[in-house]
């Protein structure tokens, strides 16, 4: 813009007063459902190789074949954990990792957990085997037992009762999805009101 154009522009604006506005109207935000937000968040948190944090193939604390595995996140009620460890929750799905390499087991476990989340499953069994004949013994059991507490959807896990595999498998309690939480709220609200 030349100086003469600028001068004529300013001359035209002479005598005008700017509008005052106390509030700004916020642009409407598109609604997002909780499942797609959670899926995007988890995809963003995973590294480029698709490896979840904590599901490393590097080092692991070795367990013995007959060791009982027990893990509970803070906030899980004692009664809920007791029902889990006694096998009182119905098994909604089962993953058998026998004859899997460590890498295959890691991928299978991640895929299984993704499917469980999508299907709103709460109680599942993961079979890792005791690993009595392996060298070193219980290697897969050690990895699986270390991976499960690292997954955000896992609330608790415990070695199963003997009829379900004993120390060769784990009961796993999974977090409720937002949809399942809403269903529970609605069901409880209908009872109260």
C-alpha positions in Angstrom: 0.0 0.0 0.0 1.4 3.4 -0.9 1.5 6.2 1.5 -1.3 8.1 -0.3 -3.5 5.0 -0.1 -2.7 4.6 3.5 -3.5 8.3 4.2 -6.9 8.1 2.4 -7.7 4.9 4.3 -7.0 6.6 7.7 -9.0 9.6 6.5 -12.0 7.4 5.9 -11.6 5.8 9.4 -11.6 9.3 11.0 -14.5 9.7 13.3 -15.3 6.0 13.6 -15.4 4.4 17.1 -14.5 0.8 17.5 -17.2 -1.6 18.8 -16.6 -2.8 22.3 -17.2 -6.5 23.1 -17.0 -7.9 26.6 -17.3 -11.5 25.7 -16.1 -13.6 22.9 -18.4 -16.3 21.6 -16.7 -19.6 21.7 -16.7 -21.7 18.6 -18.8 -24.8 19.1 -16.7 -27.9 19.8 -17.5 -31.1 18.0 -18.7 -33.9 20.2 -16.2 -36.7 20.7 -17.1 -40.1 22.1 -15.0 -41.5 24.9 -13.9 -44.6 23.0 -12.4 -42.7 20.1 -10.7 -40.3 22.4 -9.2 -43.2 24.4 -8.1 -44.9 21.2 -6.4 -41.8 19.9 -4.7 -41.1 23.2 -3.3 -44.6 23.4 -2.1 -44.5 19.8 -0.4 -41.2 20.5 1.3 -42.5 23.6 2.7 -45.6 21.9 6.1 -45.4 20.2 6.6 -45.5 16.4 7.3 -49.2 16.5 3.9 -49.8 18.1 5.5 -51.0 21.4 3.5 -50.1 24.5 5.5 -48.5 27.3 6.4 -51.2 29.7 6.1 -54.1 27.2 9.8 -54.2 26.7 11.7 -57.3 25.5 14.9 -56.2 27.3 15.1 -57.4 30.9 12.7 -59.2 33.1 12.7 -60.4 36.7 12.6 -64.2 36.4 10.0 -66.2 38.3 10.0 -69.8 39.2 7.4 -72.1 37.5 5.3 -72.6 40.7 5.4 -68.9 41.8 2.0 -67.4 42.4 1.6 -64.1 40.6 -0.5 -61.4 42.3 -1.0 -57.7 41.3 -3.6 -55.1 42.3 -3.6 -51.4 41.3 -4.3 -49.0 44.1 -8.0 -48.3 44.4 -9.1 -51.9 43.6 -11.4 -53.0 46.5 -10.2 -55.9 48.6 -13.5 -57.8 48.0 -13.2 -57.4 44.3 -9.6 -58.7 44.3 -10.6 -61.6 46.5 -13.4 -62.6 44.1 -10.8 -62.4 41.2 -8.2 -64.5 42.9 -10.8 -67.1 43.9 -12.0 -67.4 40.3 -15.5 -66.1 41.1 -15.8 -63.8 38.1 -16.9 -65.5 34.9 -14.2 -65.8 32.2 -15.3 -63.8 29.2 -12.3 -64.6 27.0 -9.1 -66.6 27.1 -5.7 -66.1 25.5 -3.4 -69.1 25.2 0.2 -68.2 24.7 1.7 -71.7 24.7 4.3 -72.2 22.0 4.7 -68.4 21.4 8.0 -66.7 21.3 8.4 -63.7 23.6 7.8 -61.3 20.7 4.8 -63.3 19.4 3.4 -63.3 22.9 3.8 -59.6 23.3 2.0 -58.9 20.0 -0.8 -61.4 20.8 -1.3 -59.9 24.3 -1.5 -56.4 23.0 -4.0 -57.5 20.3 -6.0 -59.5 22.8 -6.2 -56.5 25.2 -7.3 -54.2 22.4 -10.1 -56.7 21.5 -11.1 -57.0 25.1 -11.4 -53.2 25.4 -13.4 -53.0 22.2 -15.8 -55.7 23.4 -16.1 -54.3 26.9 -14.8 -57.5 28.6 -14.0 -57.3 32.2 -12.6 -60.7 33.3 -10.3 -62.8 31.2 -7.7 -65.5 31.5 -4.2 -65.4 30.0 -2.5 -68.8 29.8 1.3 -68.5 29.7 2.2 -72.0 30.9 4.6 -72.8 33.8 7.6 -73.1 31.7 9.1 -76.0 33.6 10.9 -77.4 30.6 12.2 -74.1 29.2 15.7 -72.6 29.5 15.5 -70.4 31.5 12.5 -71.8 33.3 9.2 -69.7 33.3 10.6 -67.1 30.9 7.2 -66.4 29.2 5.4 -66.4 32.6 7.9 -63.8 33.8 7.4 -61.6 30.8 3.6 -61.8 30.9 3.6 -61.1 34.6 5.7 -58.1 34.1 3.7 -56.7 31.1 0.2 -56.9 32.6 0.7 -54.3 35.4 2.1 -51.9 32.7 -1.1 -51.9 30.7 -3.5 -49.1 31.6 -6.6 -51.3 31.2 -5.4 -54.0 33.7 -6.7 -53.3 37.2 -5.5 -56.6 38.8 -4.2 -60.1 38.0 -3.6 -63.2 40.0 -2.6 -66.8 39.3 -5.7 -68.9 38.6 -7.2 -71.7 40.7 -6.0 -75.2 39.8 -9.1 -76.1 37.6 -8.3 -73.0 35.4 -4.6 -73.7 35.1 -3.0 -72.9 38.5 0.3 -71.1 38.3 0.4 -71.5 34.5 -2.3 -68.9 33.9 -3.6 -65.6 35.2 -7.0 -64.2 36.0 -7.0 -60.6 34.6 -9.5 -57.9 35.7 -9.9 -55.1 33.2 -11.1 -51.5 33.6 -14.7 -50.7 32.6 -15.1 -48.8 29.4 -16.9 -45.4 29.6 -19.9 -47.0 27.9 -20.1 -49.8 30.6 -19.7 -47.2 33.4 -22.6 -45.2 31.9 -24.8 -48.3 31.6 -24.1 -49.1 35.3 -24.9 -45.5 36.3 -28.2 -45.7 34.4 -29.1 -49.1 35.9 -28.4 -47.9 39.5 -30.3 -44.6 38.8 -33.4 -46.6 37.7 -33.3 -48.6 40.9 -33.1 -45.5 43.0 -35.5 -43.3 41.2 
